[in-house]
Amino acid sequence: MITGRERFLPGDLGTLGGAAGLAGFNTGRFRGLDVLLGRLSYLFPVSRRLELDLHSEWGNTFEDLRDAKPSRLERSAGIALRARWEKGPIASIGLDASRESVRLHYAIGGVK
């Protein structure tokens, strides 16, 4: 059976983990031909220049997207405090948790 994997280099595979989604897992933790990712985020102001981001992500990678079922999705949740300027966020610090780990993340400049 031809799956399509034989035509891909490892770098061509879709990945999840870390900043690429499912932030509570290690970077590149999930690799596969098809990626399914959803994120729900609630942002609210703390002060004029600070906002709090509460978020949850669900997703996984699959060899075939037909294998995607809600019971197979991994979950990650987190909180982040972000400093803002008029044009957008400029710094962030937060925690993300999953069934495998709790990860601290921070960024200065160019926060997305």
C-alpha positions, 0 to 999 in steps of 0.5 A: 500500500502506498501511503505517500510517506515515501515521497516526503523528506523528514523535514517535509512532514507536518509537526506540532509542539512548542511554538508550532501549536500544542505548546505544552509538548516539546517542539516537534513532538508530533510528526505526520503527513496531516496536521489537525490543530485548533486553538481557543484563546481568551484575551483580556486587558489587565492594564493599558499596556498589559493583557492576559492570554488564557488558551487551550489547544487541541491537535495531533498529526496523522498518517491519514486525516481519515484517522482523525477522531476527537478521542485521538486529539492531544490537549494543551492549556496555558496562560501568558502575560503580554506587554503591548504597545499600540501596534501589538504585543512586544513581550510575553511570559507564560506557562503551558501544560500538557499530560507530559510536561509544564513548559515556561516560555518567554519572548521579547520583540516580534511576539505573535 
